[in-house]
């Protein structure tokens, strides 16, 4: 039996539930080490569920979906299965009892917030998968970025990134591209027909086997204006401050207080209000966005993606907090230009 399943079955006692219905793709991927029962790529839920009780697990799926799932999806623990006709409800194969669900269903206890907390902490297999995903995602974005020329559209940049991702089994779940004035105008710039003139911001949220990394890169043609170069340096300094504050055992709310203080220290008091600053990643692009009222503590073996943002610039990578400190996951082996900053004994690039 997997340790994750043991944790989940133990949680059933704490939640005073007879069983638990998991249908969200993030929870399925977490429990099974990478399965994703989806057909529609952008859907939050899959076409099948796992029904977990204190002593067994059942895969519940329509009869037209079950054969592929049994043949191709990972299952790291013993699991039975039940099918039902595609034109019938899953209720036909569910017993009676006190059940929870990761969706808001009538008669079920909503356990999704508790599931996000339960998912925290990456095992050795997940850490290896995270490292591989981060390197490949960075290599893709930086590879596309190096080939760009003025005149290419944001759509074309998105297409190049998507093609490179899909060819290695990465799902580009969030691809943002902003050329020139759109960088400052919009915090989440969905790609358009706009043609690149001088500068572009590329952001990629990449998923594979349920795990997510996020990164952003800036490209500029010609000499940088002094003011722009200074803003890039200031965003990097804020990012370094945030990373330095991200230490095991600290509360998330204390880290957020340091984030607001950093913006103030570098002359941008209150600018953190213009965009979220990120938070822990894992089986979601962000498992949750950190704010002043976020509960809980920073833990080791957690992936974290911060994204400090100033007008026209953003600094974003995904890190993993290990026993030895923060490890940058979204670094390729290529010589992408870096800014190196010190925070005490810590060095951040």
N, C-alpha and C positions, 0 to 999 in steps of 0.2 A: 504494500500500500504506500502511496506517495505521502510525503510529509505534509504537502498542501491539503490533501484530502483529509488527513488526520486532524489538521488545524480546523478545517471547515466543519467536520463532524463534531469536534469538541465544542465549536461555537454554537451548534444547534442547541446544546444544553443551556448555554448562557442566554440564548435568545428565546428559550422555552418554546421550541418549534419541533414538530414531528418530522418535517421535511422542508426542503428548499428547492425552488425551481430556478435554475440559471439559464437565461436565454441571451443575455447581452454578450456581444463578441469579446469584450475585454475580459469578462469573468471566465468565459469558456476557455479563452487562450491562456489565461493565468493558471487555471486548474489543470489543464491538459498539457501544459508546456508547448503550446503553439497551435492547437486546433482552432479553426474559425469556420463555423458552420454557416457561411454566408453564400448568397447567390448575387444579390445586389451589392455592389462594392461599397457604396456610401451608407448602407443601412447600419444602424446602431445595433440591431438585433439580428440573429441568424435565423435559419429555417428549421432548426432543431434545438432541443433543450436537454440539459442534464438535470435529473431529479435525484437529489441527494438526501438520504436518510441516515440514521445513526449506524446502520450496518450494511448498506449497499448503495449502489449508484445505478440508475437506469437512463439510457439514452432514449429520448422520446422524439420521434421524427415522422413526418408524413411518409407514406410508402413509396412515393416517387423520389424522395431525397435519401432515404436510409441506405440503399446499396452503395452509393459513392462514399458516404461518410464512413461506413464500416470498412470500406476497402482502402481509403486514402488518408483519413485523418488520424493523427496520433492519439493514443489512449494509454497513458502510463499506469493504469490500474485496472483491476477487474471490473467489468461493467456489463450489465445486461442491456437488453434493448426491447422496446415496444414500438410498434408502428400503428398508424391510423390513416385512414383515407384522406387524401389531400383536400377533399371537400367537407371534411368533418372537423370538429374542434378537438384540440389536444385534451380537453376536459374528459373525453371519453376513456382515456387511459390513465387518469389520475385517481388515486384513492381519496378517501375522506380524511381530514385531519387539520391540525393547526400548521399551516404552511406559510413560508416566506417566499418572496420573489424579488429578483433584481429589477423587475418592472412594476409599475404601479397598477396592480390588478385588484379588482373588487374581491374582497374576502381574503386577501393575502397581506401579510405584513411586509412593508417596504424595507428591505435590508440592504439596498444599494450603498448608502453611506457607510454602513458597517463593513461591506465588502471591500470598499476602497481602502479602509484602514487595515483590514485583514491581509490585503495584497502587498502591503509594504514589506520590503526586505527581499533582496534578490539572491537566489541561490547560485551555486557555481556555474551551472549550465546556462542560466539566464545572463550572468555576467559575461561569459564567453560569447554568447549570441549578441549581446549588446555591443561589445567591442567590435565585432565583425560588421554589424550594421552601421555603427557610427563611422568607421573608416570608409566603408563603401559609399555611404551617403555623402560624406565630405568630398571624396574623390569625384563623385558625379557632379556635385555643384561646382566645385573648383575647376573641373575639366570643361564643363560647359562655359563657365565664366571666362576662362582663358581664351576661348575661341570666338568670343563675341566681337562684333564690329558695329559701329554706328549704322543705323538704318534698320536693324533687325527689330521685329515687333515683340512686345511682351508675350503675345500668344506663341510666337515661334520659340522663344526662350523656354516657356512652359513645356512645349512639345518636346524639345530636346531633353529636358530633365526627366519628363515622364517616360520617354522611350528608354533612356539609360537605366532608370529605376526598374521598370517592368522587366527588362531583359535579365535582371539578376534577382527577380522575385521580390523586389521592394515595391510596396504600394505608396505612391506619392499622395498621401492623404490630405496634405495642405501645401500647395505650391503658390506662393505669393511673389509677384514680380512688379516692381515699380520703377519706371524710367523717369529721371529728371524731376520735374515739379511734383509728380505723384508721390515721391518718397516723403516729402514733407506734408502733403495734403491728407494722406490716409494712413492709418496705423495698420490696417489689414488690406493691402492693395491687391485685390483679385486681378489677374492679368486681363489686359484689354488689347485693342489694336494699336495702342500708342507705340510709336517707333522710338528706339533708343537714340538719343542725341549725344549725351556726354557722360551720364552717370546712371547706374542701375543698382537697385537693391534686390537680391534674390533670397527668399526664405523657403526652406523645405522642411516639412514635417513628414518623416519617413517611417513606415511601419513594415515589419516583417515578423511573421510568426507571433503576432500580438504585441511585440515590443515597439516603442516609439522613440525616435530621436528628433531633435529640432536644431537647425542651424541657420545662420544668415551670413551672407557675404556681400560686400560692396565692390563695385567695379567703376573706375573713373578713367576717362580718356583725356590725356593731356595733363598739364601741370595742375595740381590741387591749389585752390585758393587757400590763403593762410587761415581764414576763418573756418573753412570746412575741415582742414587738417586739424585745427585745434579742437573742433567738436568731436571728431573721431577719437582723438586722444582723451578727451574728457569722458566720453562714453566708456572707453576702455578702463579708465580709472574707476568709474562707478562700478563697472563689472568686477574689477579686482577687489574693490571694497566688499561687494556682496559675497563674492566667493570666500574671502577671508572670514566673513561673518558666519558662513555656513559650516558650523562645527557640530559634531555629534553631541547630543544631550541638550543643546540649546532649544528653546521653544521657537516655533515658527513665527510667533508674534514678535519675539525679540529680534529675530533676523529681519523681519519687516521694518521694525523701528530703525534698525541700522541702515536699511535701504533708503528710507526717507531722510535720514541724517546725511547720508552720502550725497544725495542730490543737493541738499542745502549747502554742504561743505564745498562742493564744486561750482556753486553759483547758480543752481537751477532749483531753488526752493519751490516745492509744490509741483514740479513737472512730472513727478511720478504719477500724479493723478490723471495724466493724459493717456496712459496705457497701462495694462497690467504688467507686472514685473516677472511673471513666470512662477515656477514651483516644481515640485517633484514630478518626474515622468516615470513611465513604466509601461503599463498596459493602456495608457491613455496618453495623448499628446502632452497633456498635463493631468496628473491624477487629481490635482486640485490647484487652484490659483491661490497663492499665499496673500493674505491681507492682515490687517491689524488684529482681527478677531479669530484667525485660524488657530484651532486647537491642536495639541500634540507637539511632539519634539522631533528634531532632526535625528535620524538614525543612520548608522553605517549600513553599507550595502544598499544604498538608495541612489537612484539616478535623479539628477536635478537639472533643469534647464531654465536659467535666468535670461531675461532679454531686456536689459536697460535700454531706453530709447530717448534720444534727444531729437530736436527738429532736424530731419534730413539724414539721420544716422541711427543705426541700431547695432548692438553687440550681442551675439547670441551663439552659444554652443551648449551641448549637453555633456554634463560631467557625471561621474560616479564617485560617491563618497565611500571610500574603503577604510580599513584600519590604518592604512598608510597615508590617508589624506585624499584630496580630490584628484581624480584622473580624468583628463579630457577625452571623451569618447569620440567626438566629431572632429578629429584631426586626421588628415590623409598623410601619406608619406611624401607628398609633394612639398616643395618649398614655397608655400603660400606666405606672403608677407605678414609678419607678426609684430605686435608691440609687446615688449617684455616689461613687466612691472613687479616691484617688490612690495610685499606687505609683511614686515618683520622678517622671519626666516623663510617665508613662503614666496615662491616665484610663480607668476602667472603670465602666460603668453596668449 
